[in-house]
Amino acid sequence: MSYTPAAADVAKLRNQTGAGMMDCKKALVEAEGDFEKAVDILRKKGQKVAANRADRESSEGAVIARVNEDNTLGVVISLNCETDFVAKNEAFIELAYELAEMAIFAATKEELLATDFHGLTVADKLIEQTGVIGEKIEIGAFERIEGPFLGAYIHAGNKIAAITALSAKVDGADEAAKAVSMQAAAMNPIALDETRVSQETIDKELEIERHKLTEEGKPANIIDNILKGKMQRFYKDNTLVHQDFIKDSSISVADYVKSVNADLKVTGFVRVSLA
């Protein structure tokens, strides 16, 4: 007589693995009621799907920023998938948030992937979910930041998130850190200030501007002076503290932070985007 799993067992397996009802029922039938064996069957299915989709591009997903309780350590991660349909799924977003909470306690993405997730490693959980969802699921970005006071911002739709570090925990720091994180998310600065811009980026920008000025027929003896002004403008447009503050373009981000507290400074930021 063939084994027929009880509805309660099917529901239990579904709750634990997230797999569909029919997949859970088939796994229990194949395992002849052995619950742990059924879980393994579903995991192996996930591994097979993951192997088949390994070369797929996972450019969609959810970007989540989380900060610890005392606002001194934060992470931004992206949980990537293949389609926007999956990225908007409530269960997928919940998983992304849960993984981001766990990521606070991990120093690297590799450490996060090795972390226990209800009896599985995170890496194995992602393989399992690949089998459940039928799409490549992986941790994409992993950005970690520490500082005296951190604030986070996640843009609507979970495609962009940022965390800003401020130099001190003062009155108004919470609002200020969130506002500057929103700035970083919206304006995509390449660095905190001119001292953090890579020499490669500076050299490339100088080469482009020098070529333009030469093409315009500017005399060689004044090009260097013109380039100084061009680079100042480049830093203003592209570094976080020098950018015009999006909520009041008459002041810079650095000036806005000083308006909260005269001694307050932005000391760092991280940003992740799938947009």
PyRosetta script that sets phi, psi and omega in degrees:
from pyrosetta import init, pose_from_sequence

init()
pose = pose_from_sequence("MSYTPAAADVAKLRNQTGAGMMDCKKALVEAEGDFEKAVDILRKKGQKVAANRADRESSEGAVIARVNEDNTLGVVISLNCETDFVAKNEAFIELAYELAEMAIFAATKEELLATDFHGLTVADKLIEQTGVIGEKIEIGAFERIEGPFLGAYIHAGNKIAAITALSAKVDGADEAAKAVSMQAAAMNPIALDETRVSQETIDKELEIERHKLTEEGKPANIIDNILKGKMQRFYKDNTLVHQDFIKDSSISVADYVKSVNADLKVTGFVRVSLA")
pose.set_psi(1, 127.0)
pose.set_omega(1, -176.8)
pose.set_phi(2, -71.3)
pose.set_psi(2, 147.7)
pose.set_omega(2, -178.3)
pose.set_phi(3, -79.3)
pose.set_psi(3, 134.5)
pose.set_omega(3, 175.3)
pose.set_phi(4, -120.7)
pose.set_psi(4, 114.6)
pose.set_omega(4, -176.7)
pose.set_phi(5, -68.4)
pose.set_psi(5, 145.6)
pose.set_omega(5, 176.0)
pose.set_phi(6, -70.6)
pose.set_psi(6, 148.8)
pose.set_omega(6, -179.4)
pose.set_phi(7, -58.1)
pose.set_psi(7, -36.3)
pose.set_omega(7, -179.7)
pose.set_phi(8, -64.4)
pose.set_psi(8, -37.2)
pose.set_omega(8, 179.0)
pose.set_phi(9, -69.6)
pose.set_psi(9, -38.4)
pose.set_omega(9, 177.4)
pose.set_phi(10, -62.9)
pose.set_psi(10, -44.6)
pose.set_omega(10, -179.9)
pose.set_phi(11, -63.9)
pose.set_psi(11, -39.3)
pose.set_omega(11, 179.5)
pose.set_phi(12, -63.5)
pose.set_psi(12, -43.8)
pose.set_omega(12, -179.9)
pose.set_phi(13, -66.0)
pose.set_psi(13, -38.1)
pose.set_omega(13, 178.5)
pose.set_phi(14, -64.8)
pose.set_psi(14, -43.5)
pose.set_omega(14, 179.8)
pose.set_phi(15, -62.6)
pose.set_psi(15, -36.2)
pose.set_omega(15, -178.1)
pose.set_phi(16, -76.5)
pose.set_psi(16, -37.8)
pose.set_omega(16, -172.5)
pose.set_phi(17, -105.6)
pose.set_psi(17, -22.3)
pose.set_omega(17, -175.7)
pose.set_phi(18, 81.4)
pose.set_psi(18, 0.6)
pose.set_omega(18, 180.0)
pose.set_phi(19, -71.7)
pose.set_psi(19, 160.6)
pose.set_omega(19, 179.6)
pose.set_phi(20, -67.5)
pose.set_psi(20, 158.8)
pose.set_omega(20, -177.1)
pose.set_phi(21, -58.2)
pose.set_psi(21, -44.5)
pose.set_omega(21, -177.6)
pose.set_phi(22, -68.1)
pose.set_psi(22, -38.4)
pose.set_omega(22, 177.4)
pose.set_phi(23, -63.2)
pose.set_psi(23, -40.7)
pose.set_omega(23, 178.8)
pose.set_phi(24, -65.5)
pose.set_psi(24, -41.9)
pose.set_omega(24, 179.5)
pose.set_phi(25, -63.0)
pose.set_psi(25, -45.3)
pose.set_omega(25, 179.7)
pose.set_phi(26, -62.7)
pose.set_psi(26, -39.7)
pose.set_omega(26, -179.8)
pose.set_phi(27, -65.3)
pose.set_psi(27, -40.7)
pose.set_omega(27, 178.7)
pose.set_phi(28, -67.5)
pose.set_psi(28, -38.3)
pose.set_omega(28, 176.8)
pose.set_phi(29, -63.1)
pose.set_psi(29, -46.6)
pose.set_omega(29, -179.9)
pose.set_phi(30, -62.7)
pose.set_psi(30, -35.0)
pose.set_omega(30, -179.0)
pose.set_phi(31, -86.6)
pose.set_psi(31, -0.5)
pose.set_omega(31, -179.4)
pose.set_phi(32, 53.1)
pose.set_psi(32, 41.3)
pose.set_omega(32, 174.5)
pose.set_phi(33, 90.1)
pose.set_psi(33, -5.1)
pose.set_omega(33, 179.0)
pose.set_phi(34, -78.5)
pose.set_psi(34, 109.1)
pose.set_omega(34, -171.5)
pose.set_phi(35, -62.5)
pose.set_psi(35, -47.1)
pose.set_omega(35, -178.5)
pose.set_phi(36, -63.9)
pose.set_psi(36, -37.7)
pose.set_omega(36, 177.9)
pose.set_phi(37, -65.6)
pose.set_psi(37, -38.0)
pose.set_omega(37, 178.3)
pose.set_phi(38, -63.0)
pose.set_psi(38, -40.0)
pose.set_omega(38, 176.9)
pose.set_phi(39, -61.2)
pose.set_psi(39, -44.0)
pose.set_omega(39, 179.2)
pose.set_phi(40, -62.2)
pose.set_psi(40, -38.6)
pose.set_omega(40, 178.6)
pose.set_phi(41, -60.8)
pose.set_psi(41, -44.5)
pose.set_omega(41, 179.2)
pose.set_phi(42, -66.5)
pose.set_psi(42, -37.1)
pose.set_omega(42, 178.5)
pose.set_phi(43, -65.5)
pose.set_psi(43, -41.5)
pose.set_omega(43, 178.9)
pose.set_phi(44, -64.3)
pose.set_psi(44, -35.1)
pose.set_omega(44, 175.8)
pose.set_phi(45, -62.7)
pose.set_psi(45, -41.3)
pose.set_omega(45, 177.8)
pose.set_phi(46, -62.1)
pose.set_psi(46, -40.6)
pose.set_omega(46, 178.9)
pose.set_phi(47, -63.4)
pose.set_psi(47, -39.5)
pose.set_omega(47, 179.9)
pose.set_phi(48, -66.0)
pose.set_psi(48, -44.6)
pose.set_omega(48, 178.7)
pose.set_phi(49, -64.1)
pose.set_psi(49, -42.5)
pose.set_omega(49, -179.6)
pose.set_phi(50, -60.8)
pose.set_psi(50, -41.9)
pose.set_omega(50, 179.6)
pose.set_phi(51, -64.8)
pose.set_psi(51, -39.8)
pose.set_omega(51, -179.4)
pose.set_phi(52, -69.5)
pose.set_psi(52, -24.4)
pose.set_omega(52, -175.8)
pose.set_phi(53, -110.4)
pose.set_psi(53, 13.1)
pose.set_omega(53, -174.9)
pose.set_phi(54, -59.0)
pose.set_psi(54, -31.4)
pose.set_omega(54, -177.3)
pose.set_phi(55, -92.6)
pose.set_psi(55, 4.5)
pose.set_omega(55, 178.1)
pose.set_phi(56, -74.0)
pose.set_psi(56, 152.1)
pose.set_omega(56, 177.6)
pose.set_phi(57, -88.4)
pose.set_psi(57, 126.1)
pose.set_omega(57, 179.8)
pose.set_phi(58, -109.4)
pose.set_psi(58, 73.6)
pose.set_omega(58, -173.4)
pose.set_phi(59, -96.0)
pose.set_psi(59, -6.5)
pose.set_omega(59, 175.6)
pose.set_phi(60, -97.7)
pose.set_psi(60, 177.1)
pose.set_omega(60, 177.4)
pose.set_phi(61, 145.4)
pose.set_psi(61, -159.2)
pose.set_omega(61, -179.2)
pose.set_phi(62, -130.5)
pose.set_psi(62, 133.7)
pose.set_omega(62, 176.9)
pose.set_phi(63, -107.0)
pose.set_psi(63, 124.2)
pose.set_omega(63, -175.4)
pose.set_phi(64, -126.8)
pose.set_psi(64, 134.4)
pose.set_omega(64, 175.6)
pose.set_phi(65, -112.5)
pose.set_psi(65, 132.7)
pose.set_omega(65, 177.9)
pose.set_phi(66, -134.5)
pose.set_psi(66, 144.3)
pose.set_omega(66, 179.2)
pose.set_phi(67, -124.7)
pose.set_psi(67, 143.8)
pose.set_omega(67, -178.8)
pose.set_phi(68, -70.6)
pose.set_psi(68, 176.0)
pose.set_omega(68, -171.2)
pose.set_phi(69, -63.4)
pose.set_psi(69, -34.0)
pose.set_omega(69, -179.1)
pose.set_phi(70, -97.2)
pose.set_psi(70, 13.0)
pose.set_omega(70, 173.9)
pose.set_phi(71, 58.4)
pose.set_psi(71, 37.4)
pose.set_omega(71, 179.5)
pose.set_phi(72, -116.2)
pose.set_psi(72, -10.4)
pose.set_omega(72, -178.9)
pose.set_phi(73, -145.2)
pose.set_psi(73, 135.6)
pose.set_omega(73, -179.2)
pose.set_phi(74, -146.6)
pose.set_psi(74, 161.9)
pose.set_omega(74, 176.4)
pose.set_phi(75, -138.6)
pose.set_psi(75, 149.2)
pose.set_omega(75, 168.8)
pose.set_phi(76, -122.1)
pose.set_psi(76, 124.2)
pose.set_omega(76, 176.5)
pose.set_phi(77, -124.4)
pose.set_psi(77, 159.1)
pose.set_omega(77, 168.9)
pose.set_phi(78, -119.9)
pose.set_psi(78, 131.0)
pose.set_omega(78, 170.5)
pose.set_phi(79, -99.2)
pose.set_psi(79, 111.4)
pose.set_omega(79, -171.7)
pose.set_phi(80, -96.6)
pose.set_psi(80, 147.7)
pose.set_omega(80, 174.7)
pose.set_phi(81, -142.5)
pose.set_psi(81, -173.9)
pose.set_omega(81, -174.2)
pose.set_phi(82, -93.2)
pose.set_psi(82, -31.5)
pose.set_omega(82, -173.6)
pose.set_phi(83, -127.7)
pose.set_psi(83, 152.7)
pose.set_omega(83, 177.7)
pose.set_phi(84, -66.1)
pose.set_psi(84, -27.5)
pose.set_omega(84, 178.4)
pose.set_phi(85, -59.4)
pose.set_psi(85, -46.9)
pose.set_omega(85, 177.9)
pose.set_phi(86, -68.9)
pose.set_psi(86, -40.2)
pose.set_omega(86, -177.8)
pose.set_phi(87, -58.9)
pose.set_psi(87, -28.2)
pose.set_omega(87, -178.6)
pose.set_phi(88, -91.7)
pose.set_psi(88, -4.0)
pose.set_omega(88, -179.0)
pose.set_phi(89, -67.7)
pose.set_psi(89, 133.9)
pose.set_omega(89, -175.0)
pose.set_phi(90, -60.1)
pose.set_psi(90, -42.2)
pose.set_omega(90, -179.1)
pose.set_phi(91, -66.1)
pose.set_psi(91, -36.1)
pose.set_omega(91, 178.2)
pose.set_phi(92, -65.2)
pose.set_psi(92, -44.1)
pose.set_omega(92, 179.6)
pose.set_phi(93, -65.7)
pose.set_psi(93, -39.5)
pose.set_omega(93, 177.3)
pose.set_phi(94, -61.4)
pose.set_psi(94, -40.8)
pose.set_omega(94, 177.3)
pose.set_phi(95, -63.2)
pose.set_psi(95, -41.5)
pose.set_omega(95, 179.3)
pose.set_phi(96, -61.0)
pose.set_psi(96, -42.9)
pose.set_omega(96, 178.4)
pose.set_phi(97, -64.6)
pose.set_psi(97, -41.8)
pose.set_omega(97, -179.5)
pose.set_phi(98, -64.1)
pose.set_psi(98, -41.2)
pose.set_omega(98, 179.0)
pose.set_phi(99, -67.5)
pose.set_psi(99, -35.5)
pose.set_omega(99, 178.0)
pose.set_phi(100, -65.3)
pose.set_psi(100, -38.6)
pose.set_omega(100, 176.6)
pose.set_phi(101, -62.1)
pose.set_psi(101, -41.6)
pose.set_omega(101, 178.5)
pose.set_phi(102, -68.3)
pose.set_psi(102, -32.4)
pose.set_omega(102, -176.4)
pose.set_phi(103, -64.9)
pose.set_psi(103, -24.1)
pose.set_omega(103, 177.7)
pose.set_phi(104, -56.9)
pose.set_psi(104, -31.3)
pose.set_omega(104, -176.1)
pose.set_phi(105, -95.5)
pose.set_psi(105, 7.5)
pose.set_omega(105, -179.8)
pose.set_phi(106, -113.0)
pose.set_psi(106, 138.5)
pose.set_omega(106, -179.1)
pose.set_phi(107, -81.9)
pose.set_psi(107, -26.6)
pose.set_omega(107, -177.2)
pose.set_phi(108, -141.2)
pose.set_psi(108, 168.1)
pose.set_omega(108, 176.1)
pose.set_phi(109, -63.7)
pose.set_psi(109, -37.9)
pose.set_omega(109, -179.8)
pose.set_phi(110, -63.3)
pose.set_psi(110, -38.3)
pose.set_omega(110, 178.4)
pose.set_phi(111, -67.1)
pose.set_psi(111, -39.6)
pose.set_omega(111, 176.7)
pose.set_phi(112, -61.9)
pose.set_psi(112, -44.1)
pose.set_omega(112, -178.6)
pose.set_phi(113, -63.9)
pose.set_psi(113, -26.5)
pose.set_omega(113, 179.4)
pose.set_phi(114, -90.0)
pose.set_psi(114, -4.0)
pose.set_omega(114, -177.5)
pose.set_phi(115, -71.5)
pose.set_psi(115, 145.7)
pose.set_omega(115, 178.5)
pose.set_phi(116, -68.8)
pose.set_psi(116, 132.5)
pose.set_omega(116, 177.9)
pose.set_phi(117, -128.7)
pose.set_psi(117, 88.9)
pose.set_omega(117, 179.3)
pose.set_phi(118, 51.1)
pose.set_psi(118, 46.8)
pose.set_omega(118, 176.7)
pose.set_phi(119, 95.9)
pose.set_psi(119, -11.4)
pose.set_omega(119, 174.8)
pose.set_phi(120, -115.9)
pose.set_psi(120, 161.4)
pose.set_omega(120, 165.9)
pose.set_phi(121, -76.6)
pose.set_psi(121, 159.9)
pose.set_omega(121, 176.2)
pose.set_phi(122, -58.0)
pose.set_psi(122, -41.1)
pose.set_omega(122, 179.3)
pose.set_phi(123, -58.0)
pose.set_psi(123, -44.4)
pose.set_omega(123, 179.5)
pose.set_phi(124, -68.9)
pose.set_psi(124, -34.5)
pose.set_omega(124, 177.6)
pose.set_phi(125, -62.6)
pose.set_psi(125, -40.4)
pose.set_omega(125, 179.2)
pose.set_phi(126, -66.8)
pose.set_psi(126, -37.2)
pose.set_omega(126, 175.1)
pose.set_phi(127, -64.3)
pose.set_psi(127, -44.4)
pose.set_omega(127, 177.2)
pose.set_phi(128, -57.1)
pose.set_psi(128, -45.8)
pose.set_omega(128, -178.6)
pose.set_phi(129, -68.8)
pose.set_psi(129, -28.5)
pose.set_omega(129, 173.3)
pose.set_phi(130, -60.6)
pose.set_psi(130, -40.8)
pose.set_omega(130, 176.9)
pose.set_phi(131, -68.5)
pose.set_psi(131, -38.8)
pose.set_omega(131, -179.7)
pose.set_phi(132, -66.9)
pose.set_psi(132, -47.9)
pose.set_omega(132, -173.4)
pose.set_phi(133, -85.3)
pose.set_psi(133, -31.0)
pose.set_omega(133, -178.9)
pose.set_phi(134, 86.7)
pose.set_psi(134, 12.9)
pose.set_omega(134, 177.0)
pose.set_phi(135, -129.1)
pose.set_psi(135, 156.5)
pose.set_omega(135, 174.5)
pose.set_phi(136, -65.0)
pose.set_psi(136, 122.9)
pose.set_omega(136, 179.5)
pose.set_phi(137, -121.0)
pose.set_psi(137, 127.1)
pose.set_omega(137, -178.7)
pose.set_phi(138, -155.3)
pose.set_psi(138, 157.4)
pose.set_omega(138, 170.5)
pose.set_phi(139, -77.8)
pose.set_psi(139, 121.6)
pose.set_omega(139, 178.8)
pose.set_phi(140, -91.1)
pose.set_psi(140, -87.5)
pose.set_omega(140, -179.5)
pose.set_phi(141, -81.8)
pose.set_psi(141, 150.0)
pose.set_omega(141, 172.7)
pose.set_phi(142, -146.3)
pose.set_psi(142, 105.1)
pose.set_omega(142, -178.6)
pose.set_phi(143, -120.9)
pose.set_psi(143, 126.9)
pose.set_omega(143, -176.8)
pose.set_phi(144, -117.0)
pose.set_psi(144, 143.4)
pose.set_omega(144, -179.0)
pose.set_phi(145, -146.2)
pose.set_psi(145, 144.2)
pose.set_omega(145, 175.3)
pose.set_phi(146, -126.8)
pose.set_psi(146, 155.9)
pose.set_omega(146, 178.7)
pose.set_phi(147, 178.8)
pose.set_psi(147, 170.8)
pose.set_omega(147, 179.8)
pose.set_phi(148, -60.6)
pose.set_psi(148, -34.9)
pose.set_omega(148, 176.2)
pose.set_phi(149, -153.9)
pose.set_psi(149, 126.9)
pose.set_omega(149, -177.9)
pose.set_phi(150, -116.1)
pose.set_psi(150, 149.1)
pose.set_omega(150, 172.9)
pose.set_phi(151, -140.7)
pose.set_psi(151, 145.4)
pose.set_omega(151, -174.4)
pose.set_phi(152, -119.2)
pose.set_psi(152, 159.4)
pose.set_omega(152, 174.7)
pose.set_phi(153, -145.3)
pose.set_psi(153, 131.0)
pose.set_omega(153, 174.2)
pose.set_phi(154, -116.9)
pose.set_psi(154, 120.7)
pose.set_omega(154, -178.9)
pose.set_phi(155, -71.7)
pose.set_psi(155, 146.5)
pose.set_omega(155, 179.3)
pose.set_phi(156, -52.3)
pose.set_psi(156, 132.5)
pose.set_omega(156, -177.7)
pose.set_phi(157, 98.0)
pose.set_psi(157, -8.1)
pose.set_omega(157, 174.9)
pose.set_phi(158, 60.7)
pose.set_psi(158, 33.4)
pose.set_omega(158, 178.4)
pose.set_phi(159, -100.6)
pose.set_psi(159, -20.7)
pose.set_omega(159, -179.4)
pose.set_phi(160, -138.5)
pose.set_psi(160, 138.9)
pose.set_omega(160, 174.7)
pose.set_phi(161, -148.4)
pose.set_psi(161, 152.7)
pose.set_omega(161, -179.9)
pose.set_phi(162, -147.2)
pose.set_psi(162, 154.5)
pose.set_omega(162, 173.2)
pose.set_phi(163, -129.9)
pose.set_psi(163, 135.3)
pose.set_omega(163, 178.1)
pose.set_phi(164, -114.7)
pose.set_psi(164, 141.7)
pose.set_omega(164, 175.0)
pose.set_phi(165, -105.7)
pose.set_psi(165, 130.6)
pose.set_omega(165, 175.2)
pose.set_phi(166, -109.2)
pose.set_psi(166, 160.8)
pose.set_omega(166, -172.7)
pose.set_phi(167, -75.8)
pose.set_psi(167, -15.2)
pose.set_omega(167, -178.0)
pose.set_phi(168, -160.0)
pose.set_psi(168, 156.5)
pose.set_omega(168, 173.6)
pose.set_phi(169, -91.2)
pose.set_psi(169, 102.5)
pose.set_omega(169, -178.1)
pose.set_phi(170, -127.4)
pose.set_psi(170, 170.4)
pose.set_omega(170, 174.6)
pose.set_phi(171, -58.6)
pose.set_psi(171, 129.0)
pose.set_omega(171, -179.7)
pose.set_phi(172, 90.3)
pose.set_psi(172, -4.3)
pose.set_omega(172, -177.6)
pose.set_phi(173, -63.5)
pose.set_psi(173, -36.8)
pose.set_omega(173, -178.3)
pose.set_phi(174, -60.4)
pose.set_psi(174, -50.2)
pose.set_omega(174, 179.9)
pose.set_phi(175, -65.7)
pose.set_psi(175, -40.6)
pose.set_omega(175, -178.5)
pose.set_phi(176, -64.8)
pose.set_psi(176, -44.2)
pose.set_omega(176, -179.1)
pose.set_phi(177, -63.8)
pose.set_psi(177, -39.2)
pose.set_omega(177, 177.9)
pose.set_phi(178, -67.0)
pose.set_psi(178, -41.5)
pose.set_omega(178, -179.4)
pose.set_phi(179, -64.0)
pose.set_psi(179, -41.0)
pose.set_omega(179, 179.5)
pose.set_phi(180, -71.7)
pose.set_psi(180, -33.5)
pose.set_omega(180, 174.5)
pose.set_phi(181, -63.9)
pose.set_psi(181, -38.8)
pose.set_omega(181, 175.9)
pose.set_phi(182, -63.0)
pose.set_psi(182, -40.1)
pose.set_omega(182, 176.1)
pose.set_phi(183, -58.8)
pose.set_psi(183, -49.1)
pose.set_omega(183, -179.0)
pose.set_phi(184, -61.9)
pose.set_psi(184, -40.5)
pose.set_omega(184, 179.3)
pose.set_phi(185, -64.0)
pose.set_psi(185, -43.2)
pose.set_omega(185, -174.7)
pose.set_phi(186, -77.8)
pose.set_psi(186, -39.2)
pose.set_omega(186, -169.5)
pose.set_phi(187, -102.4)
pose.set_psi(187, -8.4)
pose.set_omega(187, 173.8)
pose.set_phi(188, 48.4)
pose.set_psi(188, 58.6)
pose.set_omega(188, 177.7)
pose.set_phi(189, -65.0)
pose.set_psi(189, 150.5)
pose.set_omega(189, -178.4)
pose.set_phi(190, -85.2)
pose.set_psi(190, -17.9)
pose.set_omega(190, -178.2)
pose.set_phi(191, -162.5)
pose.set_psi(191, 169.0)
pose.set_omega(191, 179.1)
pose.set_phi(192, -67.4)
pose.set_psi(192, -49.3)
pose.set_omega(192, 178.7)
pose.set_phi(193, -152.3)
pose.set_psi(193, -175.6)
pose.set_omega(193, -175.1)
pose.set_phi(194, -63.2)
pose.set_psi(194, -26.4)
pose.set_omega(194, -179.1)
pose.set_phi(195, -73.8)
pose.set_psi(195, -16.4)
pose.set_omega(195, -178.3)
pose.set_phi(196, -100.3)
pose.set_psi(196, -1.1)
pose.set_omega(196, 178.1)
pose.set_phi(197, -78.2)
pose.set_psi(197, 131.9)
pose.set_omega(197, -177.2)
pose.set_phi(198, -65.7)
pose.set_psi(198, 149.0)
pose.set_omega(198, 178.9)
pose.set_phi(199, -62.6)
pose.set_psi(199, -33.1)
pose.set_omega(199, 177.8)
pose.set_phi(200, -60.4)
pose.set_psi(200, -43.5)
pose.set_omega(200, 179.4)
pose.set_phi(201, -65.8)
pose.set_psi(201, -42.4)
pose.set_omega(201, 179.1)
pose.set_phi(202, -61.8)
pose.set_psi(202, -47.4)
pose.set_omega(202, -179.1)
pose.set_phi(203, -61.1)
pose.set_psi(203, -40.7)
pose.set_omega(203, -179.9)
pose.set_phi(204, -65.5)
pose.set_psi(204, -43.1)
pose.set_omega(204, 179.9)
pose.set_phi(205, -65.0)
pose.set_psi(205, -42.5)
pose.set_omega(205, 177.8)
pose.set_phi(206, -61.5)
pose.set_psi(206, -40.3)
pose.set_omega(206, 179.5)
pose.set_phi(207, -63.6)
pose.set_psi(207, -43.7)
pose.set_omega(207, -179.7)
pose.set_phi(208, -63.7)
pose.set_psi(208, -48.0)
pose.set_omega(208, -177.1)
pose.set_phi(209, -68.0)
pose.set_psi(209, -38.0)
pose.set_omega(209, 177.9)
pose.set_phi(210, -62.3)
pose.set_psi(210, -41.5)
pose.set_omega(210, 178.8)
pose.set_phi(211, -62.4)
pose.set_psi(211, -43.4)
pose.set_omega(211, 179.3)
pose.set_phi(212, -60.8)
pose.set_psi(212, -46.8)
pose.set_omega(212, -178.2)
pose.set_phi(213, -64.7)
pose.set_psi(213, -38.0)
pose.set_omega(213, 178.1)
pose.set_phi(214, -65.2)
pose.set_psi(214, -42.2)
pose.set_omega(214, 178.7)
pose.set_phi(215, -63.7)
pose.set_psi(215, -32.2)
pose.set_omega(215, 178.7)
pose.set_phi(216, -77.2)
pose.set_psi(216, -7.2)
pose.set_omega(216, 178.0)
pose.set_phi(217, 84.3)
pose.set_psi(217, 19.3)
pose.set_omega(217, 178.9)
pose.set_phi(218, -68.2)
pose.set_psi(218, 138.5)
pose.set_omega(218, 179.7)
pose.set_phi(219, -61.5)
pose.set_psi(219, 140.9)
pose.set_omega(219, -177.0)
pose.set_phi(220, -58.7)
pose.set_psi(220, -31.9)
pose.set_omega(220, -174.9)
pose.set_phi(221, -75.2)
pose.set_psi(221, -11.4)
pose.set_omega(221, 178.2)
pose.set_phi(222, -113.7)
pose.set_psi(222, -5.8)
pose.set_omega(222, -177.9)
pose.set_phi(223, -60.6)
pose.set_psi(223, -41.6)
pose.set_omega(223, -178.2)
pose.set_phi(224, -61.0)
pose.set_psi(224, -40.6)
pose.set_omega(224, 178.5)
pose.set_phi(225, -66.7)
pose.set_psi(225, -38.7)
pose.set_omega(225, 177.7)
pose.set_phi(226, -64.3)
pose.set_psi(226, -38.7)
pose.set_omega(226, -178.9)
pose.set_phi(227, -63.0)
pose.set_psi(227, -34.8)
pose.set_omega(227, 177.8)
pose.set_phi(228, -59.3)
pose.set_psi(228, -45.1)
pose.set_omega(228, 178.0)
pose.set_phi(229, -66.3)
pose.set_psi(229, -38.8)
pose.set_omega(229, 178.4)
pose.set_phi(230, -61.5)
pose.set_psi(230, -41.8)
pose.set_omega(230, -178.6)
pose.set_phi(231, -70.8)
pose.set_psi(231, -34.9)
pose.set_omega(231, 175.7)
pose.set_phi(232, -61.1)
pose.set_psi(232, -40.6)
pose.set_omega(232, 177.7)
pose.set_phi(233, -66.7)
pose.set_psi(233, -38.7)
pose.set_omega(233, 178.5)
pose.set_phi(234, -61.0)
pose.set_psi(234, -44.8)
pose.set_omega(234, 179.4)
pose.set_phi(235, -65.4)
pose.set_psi(235, -38.4)
pose.set_omega(235, 179.7)
pose.set_phi(236, -63.6)
pose.set_psi(236, -39.6)
pose.set_omega(236, -177.4)
pose.set_phi(237, -79.1)
pose.set_psi(237, -27.0)
pose.set_omega(237, -166.5)
pose.set_phi(238, -119.5)
pose.set_psi(238, -3.6)
pose.set_omega(238, 176.7)
pose.set_phi(239, -113.4)
pose.set_psi(239, 139.6)
pose.set_omega(239, -168.2)
pose.set_phi(240, -54.7)
pose.set_psi(240, -52.3)
pose.set_omega(240, -172.6)
pose.set_phi(241, -70.3)
pose.set_psi(241, -21.8)
pose.set_omega(241, -178.5)
pose.set_phi(242, -94.9)
pose.set_psi(242, -12.6)
pose.set_omega(242, 179.9)
pose.set_phi(243, -64.1)
pose.set_psi(243, 151.8)
pose.set_omega(243, 170.9)
pose.set_phi(244, -62.6)
pose.set_psi(244, 134.4)
pose.set_omega(244, -179.6)
pose.set_phi(245, -69.4)
pose.set_psi(245, 127.5)
pose.set_omega(245, -172.7)
pose.set_phi(246, -65.1)
pose.set_psi(246, -23.1)
pose.set_omega(246, 179.9)
pose.set_phi(247, -89.1)
pose.set_psi(247, -11.5)
pose.set_omega(247, 177.6)
pose.set_phi(248, -161.0)
pose.set_psi(248, 93.9)
pose.set_omega(248, -172.6)
pose.set_phi(249, -69.4)
pose.set_psi(249, -4.1)
pose.set_omega(249, 178.5)
pose.set_phi(250, -80.0)
pose.set_psi(250, -10.3)
pose.set_omega(250, 179.3)
pose.set_phi(251, -128.9)
pose.set_psi(251, 159.5)
pose.set_omega(251, 175.8)
pose.set_phi(252, -85.2)
pose.set_psi(252, 169.4)
pose.set_omega(252, 175.9)
pose.set_phi(253, -61.7)
pose.set_psi(253, -41.4)
pose.set_omega(253, 178.9)
pose.set_phi(254, -61.1)
pose.set_psi(254, -40.9)
pose.set_omega(254, 179.0)
pose.set_phi(255, -66.2)
pose.set_psi(255, -38.4)
pose.set_omega(255, 178.1)
pose.set_phi(256, -60.8)
pose.set_psi(256, -46.2)
pose.set_omega(256, -178.8)
pose.set_phi(257, -62.9)
pose.set_psi(257, -39.1)
pose.set_omega(257, 177.4)
pose.set_phi(258, -64.7)
pose.set_psi(258, -29.2)
pose.set_omega(258, 179.6)
pose.set_phi(259, -69.6)
pose.set_psi(259, -22.8)
pose.set_omega(259, 176.5)
pose.set_phi(260, -77.3)
pose.set_psi(260, -43.2)
pose.set_omega(260, 177.6)
pose.set_phi(261, -157.3)
pose.set_psi(261, 128.9)
pose.set_omega(261, -173.1)
pose.set_phi(262, -56.7)
pose.set_psi(262, -28.8)
pose.set_omega(262, -178.1)
pose.set_phi(263, -97.4)
pose.set_psi(263, 0.2)
pose.set_omega(263, -174.5)
pose.set_phi(264, -79.5)
pose.set_psi(264, 138.6)
pose.set_omega(264, 178.8)
pose.set_phi(265, -136.6)
pose.set_psi(265, 156.3)
pose.set_omega(265, 170.8)
pose.set_phi(266, -86.7)
pose.set_psi(266, 124.8)
pose.set_omega(266, -176.3)
pose.set_phi(267, -107.9)
pose.set_psi(267, -9.3)
pose.set_omega(267, 178.8)
pose.set_phi(268, 175.8)
pose.set_psi(268, 167.0)
pose.set_omega(268, 174.8)
pose.set_phi(269, -159.7)
pose.set_psi(269, 157.1)
pose.set_omega(269, 169.4)
pose.set_phi(270, -131.4)
pose.set_psi(270, 149.5)
pose.set_omega(270, -178.0)
pose.set_phi(271, -145.5)
pose.set_psi(271, 137.5)
pose.set_omega(271, 176.1)
pose.set_phi(272, -130.8)
pose.set_psi(272, 136.7)
pose.set_omega(272, -179.1)
pose.set_phi(273, -139.0)
pose.set_psi(273, 138.1)
pose.set_omega(273, 170.1)
pose.set_phi(274, -110.4)
pose.set_psi(274, -0.6)
pose.set_omega(274, -176.7)
pose.set_phi(275, -78.3)
pose.dump_pdb("model.pdb")
